[in-house]
Amino acid sequence: MSTDQDPSYDSHGAEYVRDQRYLTTRITADGRDGYPVEPGRYRLVVSRACPWANRSAIVRRLLGLEPVLSMGICGPTHDARSWAFDLDPYGRDPVLGIERLQEAFLARDPDYPLGITVPAIVDIPTCQVVTNDFAQITLDLSTGWRDHHRPGAPDLYPERRREEIDGLSADIFADVNNAVYQAGFAGDQEAYERAYRRLFTRLDTLSEHLSTRRYLVGDTITEADIRLFTTLVRFDAVYHGHFKCNRDKLTEMPVLWAYARDLYQTPGFGDTIDFTQIKEHYYVVHRDLNPTGIVPLGPDASGWTTQHHREQLGGRPFGDGTPPSPVPRAEAVAQPG
């Protein structure tokens, strides 16, 4: 199952605690964990709905890894048995030949006791999951897969900036990425209010930080921007109402709204976003929060393609590199507006 569906709670029974126990096996250039970087050997499994999986889809696009790392896309909803390949013909992933991601976890460990989560990277020859450690996956794609990056790929995790990126990423995880869940799944008023206040305090800080600079670290897109974007892009559609994070909508926070639109309109970001699937996941799967399973029609997503004027702050989205190629036809999603 997914941690999105089955939140665990602390001993006080009020505060949401994300289960962060993952398969931490790494795919590295030297193959020290038994899994060397090898073109065509692995399949990245994601869901368009999931913010944690969205990160890996964006990084894969920006680095141009499509020819060497294929991607399987699960549907937006799941049950206790895990994410399913119900978007594919006959409900099976065409490369792995399985109906549910659970099958790849059980192939690795028949007694696998933890959550069946996306993103996951699967070893195609054995159909075994290698890792579902979402935070490490994107860093490894940036570093260990460097020999297979496209010409002109950006450096999303530059060595000279890693300490700053890691620090910001930790704050963004604690106070934004995870805080929206802590507000949404809070077991009492106090736990909800703690998460709510921490979230908006951090968003205010980030807004001030971004008021004079185009990106979070340096003058180019980095891993930190990707980690913030995947929460911001879901904010008005899901977190504002469904998770009661309703001090302001993203569209009512001018700096963050312009920043998010700037990224959305950058190749590799908005072309991974499917608002329909995002909403279907949260409003259908979280029946404890939305018992009817009714999916809202709004908000109007056409605003994502309006002018943002962030280019006036300077910055170079891809540094000395270039934008990625157009999204492969098989992975294209409908764009708003």
C-alpha positions as a Markdown table, in Angstrom:
| # | Residue | x | y | z |
|---|---|---|---|---|
| 1 | Met | 0.0 | 0.0 | 0.0 |
| 2 | Ser | 1.0 | 3.6 | -0.2 |
| 3 | Thr | 1.9 | 5.9 | 2.7 |
| 4 | Asp | -0.5 | 8.3 | 1.1 |
| 5 | Gln | -3.4 | 5.9 | 1.9 |
| 6 | Asp | -2.3 | 4.5 | 5.2 |
| 7 | Pro | -0.8 | 7.2 | 7.4 |
| 8 | Ser | 0.9 | 6.0 | 10.6 |
| 9 | Tyr | 0.6 | 8.0 | 13.8 |
| 10 | Asp | 2.8 | 8.6 | 16.8 |
| 11 | Ser | 2.2 | 7.3 | 20.3 |
| 12 | His | -0.1 | 10.2 | 21.0 |
| 13 | Gly | -2.4 | 9.2 | 18.1 |
| 14 | Ala | -2.6 | 12.7 | 16.7 |
| 15 | Glu | 0.4 | 13.6 | 14.6 |
| 16 | Tyr | 0.9 | 12.1 | 11.2 |
| 17 | Val | 4.3 | 10.3 | 10.9 |
| 18 | Arg | 5.4 | 9.3 | 7.4 |
| 19 | Asp | 6.9 | 5.8 | 7.2 |
| 20 | Gln | 10.3 | 6.5 | 5.7 |
| 21 | Arg | 11.6 | 3.0 | 5.6 |
| 22 | Tyr | 12.5 | 2.2 | 2.0 |
| 23 | Leu | 14.5 | -0.2 | 0.0 |
| 24 | Thr | 17.7 | 1.8 | 0.0 |
| 25 | Thr | 19.7 | -0.3 | -2.5 |
| 26 | Arg | 21.4 | 2.1 | -5.0 |
| 27 | Ile | 22.1 | 1.9 | -8.7 |
| 28 | Thr | 25.6 | 3.3 | -9.0 |
| 29 | Ala | 28.3 | 3.7 | -11.7 |
| 30 | Asp | 30.5 | 1.3 | -9.8 |
| 31 | Gly | 27.7 | -1.2 | -9.0 |
| 32 | Arg | 28.8 | -1.4 | -5.4 |
| 33 | Asp | 25.3 | -2.5 | -4.3 |
| 34 | Gly | 25.1 | -5.1 | -7.0 |
| 35 | Tyr | 23.2 | -2.9 | -9.4 |
| 36 | Pro | 25.4 | -1.0 | -11.9 |
| 37 | Val | 24.2 | 1.8 | -14.1 |
| 38 | Glu | 23.3 | 0.1 | -17.3 |
| 39 | Pro | 21.2 | 1.5 | -20.2 |
| 40 | Gly | 17.9 | -0.4 | -20.8 |
| 41 | Arg | 18.2 | -2.6 | -17.7 |
| 42 | Tyr | 15.9 | -0.7 | -15.4 |
| 43 | Arg | 12.4 | 0.7 | -15.4 |
| 44 | Leu | 11.3 | 3.7 | -13.4 |
| 45 | Val | 7.7 | 3.2 | -12.2 |
| 46 | Val | 5.7 | 6.4 | -11.3 |
| 47 | Ser | 2.2 | 7.7 | -11.0 |
| 48 | Arg | 1.4 | 11.1 | -12.4 |
| 49 | Ala | -0.6 | 11.7 | -9.2 |
| 50 | Cys | 2.2 | 11.3 | -6.7 |
| 51 | Pro | 4.4 | 14.3 | -5.8 |
| 52 | Trp | 7.3 | 12.1 | -4.7 |
| 53 | Ala | 7.2 | 10.2 | -8.0 |
| 54 | Asn | 6.8 | 13.4 | -10.0 |
| 55 | Arg | 10.3 | 14.5 | -8.9 |
| 56 | Ser | 11.9 | 11.5 | -10.6 |
| 57 | Ala | 9.9 | 12.0 | -13.8 |
| 58 | Ile | 11.0 | 15.7 | -13.9 |
| 59 | Val | 14.7 | 14.8 | -13.3 |
| 60 | Arg | 14.6 | 12.0 | -15.9 |
| 61 | Arg | 13.1 | 14.5 | -18.5 |
| 62 | Leu | 15.6 | 17.3 | -17.7 |
| 63 | Leu | 18.6 | 15.0 | -17.9 |
| 64 | Gly | 17.4 | 13.3 | -21.1 |
| 65 | Leu | 17.5 | 9.8 | -19.7 |
| 66 | Glu | 14.4 | 8.6 | -21.6 |
| 67 | Pro | 16.5 | 6.5 | -24.1 |
| 68 | Val | 18.3 | 4.6 | -21.3 |
| 69 | Leu | 15.7 | 4.5 | -18.4 |
| 70 | Ser | 12.2 | 3.6 | -19.5 |
| 71 | Met | 9.2 | 4.7 | -17.5 |
| 72 | Gly | 6.1 | 2.8 | -16.5 |
| 73 | Ile | 3.1 | 4.8 | -15.4 |
| 74 | Cys | 0.5 | 3.5 | -12.9 |
| 75 | Gly | -3.0 | 4.8 | -12.7 |
| 76 | Pro | -3.9 | 7.5 | -10.2 |
| 77 | Thr | -5.8 | 5.3 | -7.7 |
| 78 | His | -4.9 | 2.2 | -5.8 |
| 79 | Asp | -6.1 | -0.1 | -3.1 |
| 80 | Ala | -4.4 | -2.0 | -0.3 |
| 81 | Arg | -2.7 | -4.2 | -2.9 |
| 82 | Ser | -0.8 | -1.3 | -4.3 |
| 83 | Trp | -0.5 | 0.8 | -7.4 |
| 84 | Ala | -1.8 | -0.8 | -10.6 |
| 85 | Phe | -0.9 | -0.5 | -14.3 |
| 86 | Asp | -4.5 | 0.1 | -15.2 |
| 87 | Leu | -3.7 | 2.7 | -17.8 |
| 88 | Asp | -2.0 | 0.1 | -20.0 |
| 89 | Pro | -3.6 | -2.3 | -22.4 |
| 90 | Tyr | -5.0 | -5.3 | -20.6 |
| 91 | Gly | -3.9 | -3.7 | -17.3 |
| 92 | Arg | -0.3 | -4.9 | -17.5 |
| 93 | Asp | 2.9 | -3.0 | -17.8 |
| 94 | Pro | 4.1 | -3.7 | -21.3 |
| 95 | Val | 7.8 | -4.1 | -20.2 |
| 96 | Leu | 7.5 | -5.8 | -16.9 |
| 97 | Gly | 4.4 | -7.8 | -17.7 |
| 98 | Ile | 2.9 | -7.3 | -14.2 |
| 99 | Glu | -0.5 | -5.9 | -13.2 |
| 100 | Arg | 0.5 | -4.3 | -9.9 |
| 101 | Leu | 3.7 | -2.8 | -8.6 |
| 102 | Gln | 3.3 | -5.1 | -5.6 |
| 103 | Glu | 4.4 | -8.0 | -7.7 |
| 104 | Ala | 7.9 | -6.5 | -8.2 |
| 105 | Phe | 8.3 | -5.9 | -4.5 |
| 106 | Leu | 7.3 | -9.4 | -3.7 |
| 107 | Ala | 9.7 | -10.7 | -6.3 |
| 108 | Arg | 12.5 | -9.0 | -4.4 |
| 109 | Asp | 11.2 | -10.2 | -1.0 |
| 110 | Pro | 8.2 | -12.6 | -0.7 |
| 111 | Asp | 7.7 | -11.3 | 2.8 |
| 112 | Tyr | 8.1 | -7.6 | 2.1 |
| 113 | Pro | 6.5 | -5.9 | 5.0 |
| 114 | Leu | 6.7 | -2.2 | 4.1 |
| 115 | Gly | 4.7 | 0.2 | 1.9 |
| 116 | Ile | 4.4 | -0.4 | -1.9 |
| 117 | Thr | 5.4 | 3.1 | -3.0 |
| 118 | Val | 6.3 | 5.1 | -6.1 |
| 119 | Pro | 8.7 | 6.0 | -7.5 |
| 120 | Ala | 10.3 | 2.7 | -7.7 |
| 121 | Ile | 13.1 | 1.5 | -10.0 |
| 122 | Val | 12.7 | -2.1 | -11.1 |
| 123 | Asp | 15.4 | -4.5 | -12.5 |
| 124 | Ile | 13.8 | -5.6 | -15.8 |
| 125 | Pro | 15.5 | -9.0 | -16.1 |
| 126 | Thr | 14.4 | -10.2 | -12.6 |
| 127 | Cys | 11.3 | -7.9 | -12.3 |
| 128 | Gln | 12.5 | -7.1 | -8.8 |
| 129 | Val | 12.4 | -3.7 | -7.2 |
| 130 | Val | 15.8 | -2.3 | -6.7 |
| 131 | Thr | 14.9 | 0.9 | -4.7 |
| 132 | Asn | 11.9 | 3.0 | -3.8 |
| 133 | Asp | 14.0 | 5.6 | -1.9 |
| 134 | Phe | 12.6 | 8.6 | -3.6 |
| 135 | Ala | 14.9 | 11.2 | -2.2 |
| 136 | Gln | 18.1 | 9.3 | -3.2 |
| 137 | Ile | 16.7 | 8.2 | -6.6 |
| 138 | Thr | 16.8 | 11.7 | -8.1 |
| 139 | Leu | 20.3 | 12.4 | -6.7 |
| 140 | Asp | 21.6 | 9.2 | -8.2 |
| 141 | Leu | 20.1 | 10.1 | -11.5 |
| 142 | Ser | 22.0 | 13.4 | -11.4 |
| 143 | Thr | 25.3 | 11.9 | -10.3 |
| 144 | Gly | 25.6 | 8.2 | -11.0 |
| 145 | Trp | 24.0 | 8.3 | -14.5 |
| 146 | Arg | 26.0 | 11.3 | -15.7 |
| 147 | Asp | 27.6 | 9.3 | -18.6 |
| 148 | His | 24.2 | 8.9 | -20.0 |
| 149 | His | 22.8 | 12.4 | -19.7 |
| 150 | Arg | 21.8 | 14.1 | -22.9 |
| 151 | Pro | 24.2 | 16.7 | -24.4 |
| 152 | Gly | 23.3 | 20.0 | -22.7 |
| 153 | Ala | 21.8 | 18.5 | -19.6 |
| 154 | Pro | 21.7 | 20.8 | -16.6 |
| 155 | Asp | 23.6 | 20.1 | -13.5 |
| 156 | Leu | 20.8 | 19.8 | -11.0 |
| 157 | Tyr | 23.0 | 18.9 | -8.1 |
| 158 | Pro | 26.3 | 20.9 | -8.5 |
| 159 | Glu | 29.0 | 19.8 | -6.1 |
| 160 | Arg | 29.8 | 23.3 | -5.0 |
| 161 | Arg | 26.1 | 23.9 | -4.1 |
| 162 | Arg | 25.2 | 20.6 | -2.5 |
| 163 | Glu | 25.4 | 21.8 | 1.1 |
| 164 | Glu | 23.0 | 24.6 | 0.4 |
| 165 | Ile | 20.7 | 22.4 | -1.7 |
| 166 | Asp | 20.6 | 19.7 | 1.0 |
| 167 | Gly | 19.8 | 22.2 | 3.7 |
| 168 | Leu | 17.0 | 23.8 | 1.8 |
| 169 | Ser | 15.7 | 20.4 | 0.7 |
| 170 | Ala | 15.5 | 19.3 | 4.3 |
| 171 | Asp | 13.5 | 22.4 | 5.3 |
| 172 | Ile | 11.2 | 22.0 | 2.3 |
| 173 | Phe | 10.6 | 18.4 | 3.1 |
| 174 | Ala | 9.8 | 19.0 | 6.8 |
| 175 | Asp | 7.8 | 22.2 | 6.5 |
| 176 | Val | 6.2 | 22.0 | 3.0 |
| 177 | Asn | 6.3 | 18.5 | 1.3 |
| 178 | Asn | 5.4 | 16.6 | 4.4 |
| 179 | Ala | 3.7 | 19.3 | 6.4 |
| 180 | Val | 0.7 | 19.4 | 4.0 |
| 181 | Tyr | 0.2 | 15.7 | 4.9 |
| 182 | Gln | 0.6 | 16.4 | 8.6 |
| 183 | Ala | -2.1 | 19.0 | 8.3 |
| 184 | Gly | -4.4 | 16.8 | 6.2 |
| 185 | Phe | -4.1 | 13.7 | 8.3 |
| 186 | Ala | -3.8 | 15.3 | 11.7 |
| 187 | Gly | -5.7 | 13.5 | 14.5 |
| 188 | Asp | -6.6 | 16.5 | 16.5 |
| 189 | Gln | -6.8 | 20.3 | 16.4 |
| 190 | Glu | -3.4 | 20.9 | 18.0 |
| 191 | Ala | -1.6 | 18.6 | 15.6 |
| 192 | Tyr | -3.3 | 20.2 | 12.6 |
| 193 | Glu | -2.5 | 23.8 | 13.8 |
| 194 | Arg | 1.1 | 23.0 | 14.3 |
| 195 | Ala | 1.5 | 21.6 | 10.8 |
| 196 | Tyr | -0.5 | 24.5 | 9.3 |
| 197 | Arg | 1.5 | 27.2 | 11.0 |
| 198 | Arg | 4.8 | 25.5 | 10.1 |
| 199 | Leu | 3.7 | 25.2 | 6.5 |
| 200 | Phe | 2.8 | 28.8 | 6.0 |
| 201 | Thr | 5.7 | 30.2 | 8.0 |
| 202 | Arg | 8.0 | 28.3 | 5.6 |
| 203 | Leu | 6.1 | 29.4 | 2.5 |
| 204 | Asp | 6.4 | 33.0 | 3.7 |
| 205 | Thr | 10.1 | 32.5 | 4.2 |
| 206 | Leu | 10.5 | 31.0 | 0.7 |
| 207 | Ser | 8.4 | 33.8 | -0.8 |
| 208 | Glu | 10.8 | 36.3 | 0.7 |
| 209 | His | 13.8 | 34.3 | -0.5 |
| 210 | Leu | 12.4 | 34.1 | -4.1 |
| 211 | Ser | 11.3 | 37.7 | -4.3 |
| 212 | Thr | 14.7 | 38.8 | -5.5 |
| 213 | Arg | 16.0 | 35.7 | -7.1 |
| 214 | Arg | 14.6 | 33.4 | -9.8 |
| 215 | Tyr | 15.6 | 30.1 | -8.3 |
| 216 | Leu | 16.3 | 28.7 | -4.8 |
| 217 | Val | 20.0 | 28.1 | -5.1 |
| 218 | Gly | 22.2 | 30.1 | -7.5 |
| 219 | Asp | 20.9 | 31.2 | -10.8 |
| 220 | Thr | 19.9 | 27.9 | -12.3 |
| 221 | Ile | 17.3 | 25.2 | -11.6 |
| 222 | Thr | 18.5 | 22.6 | -9.0 |
| 223 | Glu | 17.1 | 19.7 | -7.1 |
| 224 | Ala | 15.7 | 22.1 | -4.5 |
| 225 | Asp | 13.4 | 23.7 | -7.0 |
| 226 | Ile | 12.1 | 20.4 | -8.2 |
| 227 | Arg | 11.3 | 19.3 | -4.6 |
| 228 | Leu | 9.4 | 22.5 | -3.9 |
| 229 | Phe | 7.6 | 22.6 | -7.3 |
| 230 | Thr | 5.8 | 19.2 | -6.9 |
| 231 | Thr | 4.0 | 20.4 | -3.8 |
| 232 | Leu | 3.2 | 23.9 | -5.1 |
| 233 | Val | 1.7 | 22.5 | -8.3 |
| 234 | Arg | -0.7 | 20.4 | -6.3 |
| 235 | Phe | -1.5 | 23.1 | -3.8 |
| 236 | Asp | -4.7 | 24.7 | -5.0 |
| 237 | Ala | -6.0 | 21.5 | -6.7 |
| 238 | Val | -5.6 | 19.4 | -3.5 |
| 239 | Tyr | -3.9 | 20.7 | -0.5 |
| 240 | His | -5.8 | 23.9 | 0.0 |
| 241 | Gly | -9.1 | 22.2 | 0.4 |
| 242 | His | -8.6 | 18.5 | 0.8 |
| 243 | Phe | -5.8 | 18.9 | 3.4 |
| 244 | Lys | -7.2 | 22.2 | 5.0 |
| 245 | Cys | -4.1 | 24.2 | 4.1 |
| 246 | Asn | -6.3 | 27.2 | 3.5 |
| 247 | Arg | -4.7 | 30.3 | 4.8 |
| 248 | Asp | -4.0 | 31.3 | 1.2 |
| 249 | Lys | -4.3 | 29.7 | -2.2 |
| 250 | Leu | -1.1 | 29.5 | -4.2 |
| 251 | Thr | -2.7 | 32.0 | -6.6 |
| 252 | Glu | -3.0 | 34.4 | -3.7 |
| 253 | Met | 0.8 | 34.2 | -2.9 |
| 254 | Pro | 2.2 | 36.4 | -5.7 |
| 255 | Val | 5.9 | 35.4 | -5.6 |
| 256 | Leu | 5.3 | 31.7 | -5.2 |
| 257 | Trp | 2.6 | 31.7 | -7.8 |
| 258 | Ala | 4.9 | 33.4 | -10.4 |
| 259 | Tyr | 7.8 | 31.1 | -9.4 |
| 260 | Ala | 5.6 | 28.0 | -9.8 |
| 261 | Arg | 4.3 | 29.2 | -13.2 |
| 262 | Asp | 7.9 | 29.9 | -14.3 |
| 263 | Leu | 8.9 | 26.3 | -13.5 |
| 264 | Tyr | 5.6 | 24.9 | -14.9 |
| 265 | Gln | 6.3 | 26.6 | -18.3 |
| 266 | Thr | 9.9 | 25.3 | -18.3 |
| 267 | Pro | 10.2 | 22.2 | -20.5 |
| 268 | Gly | 10.5 | 19.1 | -18.2 |
| 269 | Phe | 8.1 | 20.4 | -15.5 |
| 270 | Gly | 4.6 | 21.2 | -16.7 |
| 271 | Asp | 4.8 | 18.5 | -19.4 |
| 272 | Thr | 4.9 | 15.9 | -16.5 |
| 273 | Ile | 1.7 | 17.3 | -14.8 |
| 274 | Asp | -1.7 | 15.8 | -15.1 |
| 275 | Phe | -4.2 | 17.7 | -12.9 |
| 276 | Thr | -7.0 | 15.2 | -13.6 |
| 277 | Gln | -5.0 | 12.3 | -12.3 |
| 278 | Ile | -3.7 | 14.3 | -9.3 |
| 279 | Lys | -7.2 | 15.2 | -8.2 |
| 280 | Glu | -8.5 | 11.7 | -8.8 |
| 281 | His | -5.9 | 10.2 | -6.6 |
| 282 | Tyr | -6.4 | 12.3 | -3.5 |
| 283 | Tyr | -10.1 | 12.6 | -3.6 |
| 284 | Val | -10.8 | 9.0 | -4.5 |
| 285 | Val | -8.2 | 7.2 | -2.4 |
| 286 | His | -8.5 | 9.2 | 0.8 |
| 287 | Arg | -12.0 | 8.1 | 1.7 |
| 288 | Asp | -11.4 | 8.8 | 5.3 |
| 289 | Leu | -11.1 | 12.5 | 4.3 |
| 290 | Asn | -13.5 | 12.4 | 1.4 |
| 291 | Pro | -16.0 | 9.6 | 2.0 |
| 292 | Thr | -18.1 | 10.3 | -1.1 |
| 293 | Gly | -15.1 | 10.0 | -3.4 |
| 294 | Ile | -16.4 | 13.1 | -5.4 |
| 295 | Val | -13.7 | 14.7 | -7.4 |
| 296 | Pro | -13.9 | 18.5 | -7.7 |
| 297 | Leu | -14.1 | 20.0 | -11.2 |
| 298 | Gly | -12.0 | 23.0 | -10.3 |
| 299 | Pro | -9.8 | 24.9 | -10.0 |
| 300 | Asp | -9.4 | 26.3 | -13.5 |
| 301 | Ala | -5.8 | 25.3 | -14.4 |
| 302 | Ser | -5.5 | 27.6 | -17.4 |
| 303 | Gly | -3.7 | 30.2 | -15.3 |
| 304 | Trp | -0.6 | 28.0 | -15.2 |
| 305 | Thr | 0.2 | 29.1 | -18.8 |
| 306 | Thr | -0.1 | 32.8 | -18.2 |
| 307 | Gln | 2.8 | 35.2 | -18.1 |
| 308 | His | 4.9 | 35.2 | -14.9 |
| 309 | His | 7.6 | 37.8 | -15.7 |
| 310 | Arg | 10.2 | 36.0 | -13.6 |
| 311 | Glu | 12.7 | 36.3 | -16.4 |
| 312 | Gln | 13.2 | 39.9 | -15.3 |
| 313 | Leu | 15.1 | 38.5 | -12.3 |
| 314 | Gly | 17.7 | 37.0 | -14.6 |
| 315 | Gly | 18.9 | 33.4 | -14.1 |
| 316 | Arg | 19.5 | 30.7 | -16.6 |
| 317 | Pro | 17.1 | 27.8 | -16.3 |
| 318 | Phe | 19.5 | 25.2 | -17.6 |
| 319 | Gly | 22.8 | 26.9 | -16.9 |
| 320 | Asp | 25.2 | 26.4 | -19.8 |
| 321 | Gly | 22.9 | 23.7 | -21.1 |
| 322 | Thr | 19.8 | 23.5 | -23.2 |
| 323 | Pro | 16.1 | 22.6 | -22.8 |
| 324 | Pro | 15.2 | 18.9 | -23.1 |
| 325 | Ser | 13.7 | 17.5 | -26.3 |
| 326 | Pro | 9.9 | 17.4 | -26.7 |
| 327 | Val | 8.2 | 14.9 | -24.4 |
| 328 | Pro | 8.0 | 11.4 | -26.0 |
| 329 | Arg | 4.6 | 10.9 | -27.6 |
| 330 | Ala | 3.8 | 7.9 | -25.3 |
| 331 | Glu | 4.4 | 10.0 | -22.2 |
| 332 | Ala | 2.6 | 13.2 | -23.3 |
| 333 | Val | -0.2 | 14.6 | -21.1 |
| 334 | Ala | -2.9 | 17.1 | -21.9 |
| 335 | Gln | -1.9 | 20.6 | -21.0 |
| 336 | Pro | -4.4 | 23.2 | -19.5 |
| 337 | Gly | -5.5 | 26.2 | -21.3 |
